Amino acid sequence: MNGFLKIVFIISFFSYPIVKAQSFSTKGQFWASGLTGNDGPSGQSAFESSMGYIPTFSLSRDLSDFTFFDFEWAYRLDRSYSGDSLVSNHEKNHRLWIRYSSEKVEVRLGLQKIIFGPSQILRTLSWFDTFDLTDPTGQTDGVDAFRLKWFPSNSLSIWSWAIQNAQDTLSFGGRAELSSSYGEFGFTFHVDPSKTPQKIGQLGIMMPEPQQRFALDIRHDGFIGSWMESAVIISEHSDLKMTTIGADYTLPIANGLLIMTESMFIKNRNADDQNFTAFMAMLPLGMVHSTMFISQFDWQEDRVYSYFRWSATYDKFSLNLLLSQSPKRKEYVLPVEAFPKSVAGFGTGIQFMFIYNH
């Protein structure tokens, strides 16, 4: 069902006069940023700017005390400039879904967010999202999907989904989540018959053929919080094994200094093994200000990526100063055309971002 037909169907449904209680709400997020660095693309300005806006419209209708339908439509507009030259201009649906919810069942159809797993930086289970902890907006892309959640008890939830990708191939999978006194457990599988090469996770590892994915994740919140995500991706000519382990602890310093570390181990039948480690420290400074530092190590390539953010968050807006240090382009053994045409992600960078939520 394309976007226009979804909207017509949803408006028609919510206009049907069997309403018990119905509500309408609007919200939005606007951002604007400026970025400069010392390792920009050849022939381009060392200064980049961007702005974007995501207006969101929501409708809900109560059918009974514990049953309701709701709908959300969000549209994303963003532009990026290199100096005073426009380099990208995107306008597209960001969310477009309708949902039925009851005490035991949740059914959602449309362009939606599907995200799961306990890891935060080195995300083994980043299968259907683009969430990035270093992005102050907190936004992630969605997928066109049908998703069903069933809650047979307070400690168990069972998911199933069918996802339509950009090549109009239908993939499907499911997930079970169990909470107990020993921790939280998740088992996930996904079958993708697409023959088009696609990237797996945020590290961009390519899988060139149909595949089956299986994953197990565990989180335990004790004296020290700890978690593990492990996934196996199987295809005819390639096997990929990925495991992330992590832990966090809050030190009684100032308002509480949260420290966290994660390590990811990747084994690929057709490539060398890869190992990554990330470290994060986050410290709130009063009710308004907070700081966060992230350092990520690529052990095989002997590269270090560092990121620092200071944020001042008020009722409806936030101010964010971001500093980053990454390897320069000359440190990669890649052709020039393989690099993104952006200052971001190379060398030393400084960025200021304003975010307004309403």
C-alpha positions as CSV (number, residue, x, y, z in Angstrom):
1,M,0.0,0.0,0.0
2,N,1.6,3.3,-1.0
3,G,1.8,6.3,1.2
4,F,-1.2,8.2,-0.3
5,L,-3.5,5.2,-0.1
6,K,-2.4,4.6,3.5
7,I,-3.4,8.2,4.4
8,V,-6.8,7.9,2.6
9,F,-7.5,4.7,4.4
10,I,-6.6,6.0,7.8
11,I,-8.6,9.2,7.5
12,S,-11.6,7.3,6.3
13,F,-11.3,4.9,9.2
14,F,-11.0,7.6,11.8
15,S,-13.9,9.5,10.3
16,Y,-16.2,6.5,10.7
17,P,-18.8,7.5,13.3
18,I,-18.3,4.8,15.9
19,V,-16.0,6.9,18.0
20,K,-16.0,6.4,21.7
21,A,-13.2,8.9,22.4
22,Q,-10.8,10.4,19.8
23,S,-7.9,12.7,20.1
24,F,-5.6,14.5,17.7
25,S,-2.1,15.9,18.4
26,T,0.8,17.5,16.6
27,K,4.5,17.7,17.4
28,G,7.7,18.3,15.6
29,Q,11.5,18.5,15.7
30,F,13.6,21.2,14.0
31,W,17.3,21.2,13.9
32,A,20.1,23.4,12.4
33,S,23.8,22.8,12.6
34,G,27.1,24.1,11.4
35,L,30.2,21.9,11.0
36,T,33.8,22.6,10.1
37,G,36.9,20.3,10.0
38,N,40.5,20.1,8.8
39,D,40.1,17.2,6.3
40,G,37.3,18.1,3.9
41,P,36.8,16.7,0.4
42,S,39.1,18.2,-2.3
43,G,37.5,21.2,-4.0
44,Q,34.8,21.7,-1.4
45,S,34.3,24.2,1.4
46,A,35.6,23.3,4.9
47,F,32.3,24.5,6.3
48,E,29.1,22.6,6.1
49,S,25.6,23.5,7.4
50,S,22.3,21.6,7.5
51,M,18.8,22.0,8.7
52,G,15.8,19.7,9.0
53,Y,12.3,19.5,10.3
54,I,10.1,16.5,11.1
55,P,6.4,17.5,11.7
56,T,4.4,14.7,13.3
57,F,0.6,14.2,13.3
58,S,-1.1,11.7,15.5
59,L,-4.7,10.4,15.8
60,S,-6.1,8.0,18.4
61,R,-9.5,6.4,19.0
62,D,-10.5,4.5,22.1
63,L,-12.6,1.4,21.4
64,S,-12.9,0.3,25.0
65,D,-11.1,0.9,28.3
66,F,-8.1,-1.2,27.2
67,T,-8.4,-1.2,23.4
68,F,-7.6,1.6,20.9
69,F,-6.5,2.4,17.4
70,D,-3.9,5.1,16.7
71,F,-2.1,6.5,13.7
72,E,1.1,8.5,13.2
73,W,2.4,10.4,10.2
74,A,5.8,12.2,10.2
75,Y,7.4,13.8,7.2
76,R,11.1,14.6,7.1
77,L,12.6,17.6,5.2
78,D,16.3,18.2,5.4
79,R,18.9,20.1,3.4
80,S,22.7,20.2,3.6
81,Y,25.1,22.8,2.2
82,S,28.8,22.9,1.6
83,G,29.7,26.6,1.9
84,D,26.8,28.2,0.1
85,S,26.2,25.3,-2.3
86,L,23.3,22.9,-1.8
87,V,24.6,19.3,-1.8
88,S,21.6,17.4,-0.7
89,N,17.8,17.9,-0.4
90,H,15.6,15.2,0.9
91,E,11.8,15.1,1.4
92,K,10.2,11.8,2.4
93,N,7.9,10.1,4.8
94,H,9.6,9.4,8.2
95,R,6.7,7.5,9.8
96,L,3.4,6.4,8.4
97,W,1.6,3.7,10.4
98,I,-1.6,2.6,12.0
99,R,-1.8,0.5,15.2
100,Y,-4.3,-1.6,17.1
101,S,-3.5,-2.2,20.7
102,S,-5.2,-4.2,23.5
103,E,-4.0,-5.7,26.7
104,K,-2.5,-8.8,25.0
105,V,-1.9,-7.7,21.4
106,E,-0.3,-4.9,19.4
107,V,-0.5,-4.8,15.6
108,R,1.2,-2.1,13.6
109,L,1.2,-1.6,9.8
110,G,3.3,0.9,7.8
111,L,6.5,2.9,7.9
112,Q,7.7,2.4,11.4
113,K,10.8,2.0,13.7
114,I,11.9,-1.6,14.6
115,I,14.7,-1.5,17.1
116,F,15.8,-4.0,19.8
117,G,18.8,-5.3,21.7
118,P,20.6,-3.9,24.8
119,S,23.9,-2.6,23.2
120,Q,24.2,1.1,22.6
121,I,27.2,1.8,20.5
122,L,28.5,-1.4,18.9
123,R,25.1,-2.7,17.9
124,T,25.1,-6.3,16.7
125,L,21.3,-6.2,16.4
126,S,21.1,-3.0,14.3
127,W,19.3,-4.9,11.6
128,F,16.4,-2.5,10.7
129,D,17.5,0.9,12.2
130,T,20.1,3.6,11.9
131,F,20.2,4.7,15.6
132,D,23.5,6.4,16.5
133,L,24.2,7.5,20.0
134,T,26.4,10.4,18.7
135,D,23.4,12.0,16.9
136,P,21.8,14.5,19.3
137,T,18.4,14.3,17.4
138,G,18.0,10.6,18.4
139,Q,16.3,9.9,15.0
140,T,16.4,6.6,13.1
141,D,15.1,5.5,9.7
142,G,12.1,3.3,9.6
143,V,11.0,0.3,7.5
144,D,7.8,-0.6,5.7
145,A,6.5,-3.5,7.8
146,F,3.6,-5.4,9.3
147,R,4.5,-6.1,13.0
148,L,2.6,-8.1,15.6
149,K,3.4,-8.2,19.3
150,W,1.7,-10.7,21.6
151,F,2.0,-10.4,25.4
152,P,0.9,-13.8,26.9
153,S,2.1,-12.7,30.3
154,N,3.8,-9.8,32.1
155,S,7.2,-11.5,31.6
156,L,6.9,-12.7,28.0
157,S,6.4,-10.9,24.7
158,I,6.5,-12.5,21.2
159,W,7.0,-10.4,18.1
160,S,6.6,-11.2,14.4
161,W,7.1,-9.1,11.3
162,A,7.1,-8.9,7.6
163,I,9.2,-6.2,6.0
164,Q,9.2,-4.9,2.4
165,N,12.6,-3.6,1.3
166,A,13.5,-1.1,-1.4
167,Q,13.6,-3.9,-4.0
168,D,10.0,-4.9,-3.1
169,T,11.3,-8.2,-1.6
170,L,9.3,-9.4,1.4
171,S,11.4,-10.6,4.3
172,F,10.1,-12.0,7.6
173,G,11.1,-12.8,11.1
174,G,10.3,-12.7,14.8
175,R,11.6,-12.2,18.3
176,A,10.8,-13.5,21.8
177,E,11.6,-11.5,25.0
178,L,11.6,-13.0,28.4
179,S,12.1,-11.1,31.7
180,S,13.0,-13.0,34.9
181,S,14.9,-12.5,38.1
182,Y,18.1,-13.5,36.3
183,G,17.8,-10.9,33.6
184,E,16.2,-10.1,30.3
185,F,16.6,-12.6,27.4
186,G,15.8,-12.2,23.7
187,F,15.9,-14.6,20.8
188,T,15.5,-13.2,17.2
189,F,15.4,-14.7,13.7
190,H,15.0,-13.2,10.3
191,V,14.8,-14.6,6.8
192,D,15.7,-12.4,3.8
193,P,15.3,-13.9,0.3
194,S,16.6,-10.8,-1.5
195,K,19.3,-11.4,-4.0
196,T,20.4,-7.8,-4.0
197,P,23.6,-7.1,-2.0
198,Q,22.8,-5.3,1.3
199,K,24.6,-3.9,4.3
200,I,24.3,-5.6,7.7
201,G,24.4,-3.4,10.8
202,Q,25.9,0.1,11.1
203,L,29.4,-1.2,10.2
204,G,28.2,-1.7,6.7
205,I,29.3,-5.4,6.2
206,M,28.0,-6.5,2.8
207,M,26.0,-9.7,2.4
208,P,25.5,-10.4,-1.4
209,E,22.8,-13.1,-1.3
210,P,19.7,-14.4,0.5
211,Q,20.4,-15.1,4.2
212,Q,19.0,-16.3,7.5
213,R,19.8,-14.4,10.7
214,F,19.7,-15.8,14.2
215,A,20.5,-13.9,17.4
216,L,20.5,-14.2,21.2
217,D,20.8,-11.3,23.6
218,I,21.0,-11.1,27.4
219,R,20.9,-8.2,29.9
220,H,21.5,-8.4,33.6
221,D,21.1,-5.4,35.9
222,G,23.1,-6.2,39.1
223,F,25.8,-4.3,40.9
224,I,27.2,-3.8,37.4
225,G,24.9,-3.8,34.4
226,S,26.0,-6.2,31.8
227,W,24.8,-7.5,28.4
228,M,25.6,-9.7,25.4
229,E,24.4,-9.8,21.9
230,S,25.4,-12.6,19.6
231,A,24.2,-13.1,16.0
232,V,24.9,-15.6,13.2
233,I,24.1,-14.7,9.6
234,I,24.1,-17.6,7.2
235,S,24.0,-17.6,3.4
236,E,25.1,-20.1,0.7
237,H,28.6,-18.6,0.2
238,S,29.2,-16.5,3.4
239,D,28.8,-16.9,7.1
240,L,29.0,-14.0,9.5
241,K,29.3,-14.3,13.3
242,M,29.0,-11.2,15.4
243,T,29.2,-10.9,19.2
244,T,29.0,-7.7,21.4
245,I,29.6,-7.7,25.2
246,G,29.2,-4.7,27.4
247,A,28.9,-3.4,30.9
248,D,28.1,-0.1,32.7
249,Y,28.4,1.3,36.2
250,T,27.5,4.7,37.7
251,L,30.3,6.1,39.9
252,P,29.2,8.4,42.9
253,I,30.9,11.4,41.4
254,A,29.1,14.8,41.2
255,N,25.6,13.9,39.9
256,G,26.6,10.4,38.9
257,L,29.3,9.5,36.4
258,L,28.0,6.8,34.1
259,I,30.8,4.7,32.5
260,M,30.2,2.1,29.9
261,T,32.3,-0.2,27.7
262,E,31.5,-2.5,24.8
263,S,33.5,-4.9,22.6
264,M,32.5,-6.4,19.3
265,F,34.0,-9.5,17.7
266,I,33.3,-10.3,14.1
267,K,34.2,-13.5,12.2
268,N,33.5,-13.6,8.5
269,R,34.2,-16.7,6.3
270,N,35.3,-14.5,3.4
271,A,37.3,-11.8,5.3
272,D,39.7,-11.2,8.1
273,D,38.4,-11.1,11.7
274,Q,37.5,-7.7,13.1
275,N,37.5,-6.5,16.7
276,F,36.2,-3.2,18.1
277,T,36.0,-1.6,21.5
278,A,34.1,1.4,22.6
279,F,34.2,3.4,25.8
280,M,31.7,6.0,27.0
281,A,31.5,8.4,30.0
282,M,28.5,10.5,30.6
283,L,28.1,13.1,33.4
284,P,25.1,15.4,34.0
285,L,25.9,18.8,35.3
286,G,22.9,20.0,37.2
287,M,19.4,20.1,35.7
288,V,20.4,21.6,32.3
289,H,23.9,20.7,31.3
290,S,25.4,17.3,30.5
291,T,28.6,16.0,28.9
292,M,29.3,12.8,27.0
293,F,32.6,11.3,25.7
294,I,32.9,8.3,23.4
295,S,36.1,6.7,22.1
296,Q,36.0,3.8,19.7
297,F,39.0,1.5,18.7
298,D,39.4,-0.5,15.5
299,W,42.0,-3.0,16.6
300,Q,42.7,-4.5,13.1
301,E,43.2,-1.2,11.4
302,D,44.8,0.5,14.4
303,R,42.4,3.4,14.3
304,V,40.8,5.5,17.0
305,Y,37.6,7.6,16.8
306,S,36.8,10.1,19.6
307,Y,33.7,12.1,20.2
308,F,32.7,14.7,22.9
309,R,29.4,16.4,23.3
310,W,28.3,19.2,25.7
311,S,24.5,19.7,25.8
312,A,22.3,22.3,27.5
313,T,18.7,21.0,27.4
314,Y,15.7,23.2,28.2
315,D,12.0,22.6,28.1
316,K,11.6,22.8,24.3
317,F,15.1,23.2,22.9
318,S,18.7,22.1,23.3
319,L,22.1,23.5,22.4
320,N,24.8,21.0,21.5
321,L,28.6,21.5,21.0
322,L,30.2,18.5,19.4
323,L,34.0,17.8,19.0
324,S,35.3,14.8,17.0
325,Q,38.7,13.3,16.2
326,S,38.9,10.6,13.4
327,P,41.5,9.3,11.1
328,K,42.2,11.4,8.0
329,R,41.3,10.3,4.5
330,K,45.0,9.6,3.6
331,E,45.0,6.9,6.4
332,Y,42.6,4.7,4.4
333,V,43.6,2.6,1.5
334,L,40.7,3.5,-0.6
335,P,40.1,5.4,-3.9
336,V,39.1,9.1,-3.6
337,E,35.6,8.4,-5.1
338,A,34.9,5.9,-2.3
339,F,34.8,8.6,0.4
340,P,31.6,10.5,1.2
341,K,31.6,14.1,0.0
342,S,31.4,15.5,3.6
343,V,33.7,17.0,6.2
344,A,32.1,14.8,8.8
345,G,33.9,11.7,9.9
346,F,37.5,12.7,8.9
347,G,40.2,14.5,10.8
348,T,39.3,17.0,13.6
349,G,35.8,18.5,13.5
350,I,33.7,20.9,15.5
351,Q,30.0,21.2,15.2
352,F,27.2,23.2,16.8
353,M,23.6,22.0,16.7
354,F,20.4,23.7,17.8
355,I,17.4,21.4,18.3
356,Y,13.8,22.6,18.9
357,N,11.0,20.2,19.9
358,H,7.4,21.2,20.1
